[in-house]
């Protein structure tokens, strides 16, 4: 009897883990800032993939990628600039970073990677 409960508990915990992983893949966050031009900027991003969209005239526009970033734990930070706003993205496990230029995430390289 005890063995059946242990197997059932293991199956239940495995199902909970898989469900939490599925939910993690659909977790979105928003970064927002005022802009130097008196307006504001916002980016919606998926925390597990880094996929991102910025707001322009009330429409979400996808930020393009040079290559598909690996799954991870992403965070986006924004700041006002003289011309509007700027944004950087970091993958928290590896420390890899990108910045937005011309509607595309550009990788930030260390001096030894250049």
PyMOL commands that set and color helices and strands:
alter all, ss='L'
color gray80, all
select helices_A, chain A and resi 2-24+111-113
alter helices_A, ss='H'
color red, helices_A
select strands_A, chain A and resi 28-34+40-46+52-56+59-62+64-65+74-80+85-91+97-101+104-108
alter strands_A, ss='S'
color yellow, strands_A
deselect
rebuild
show_as cartoon
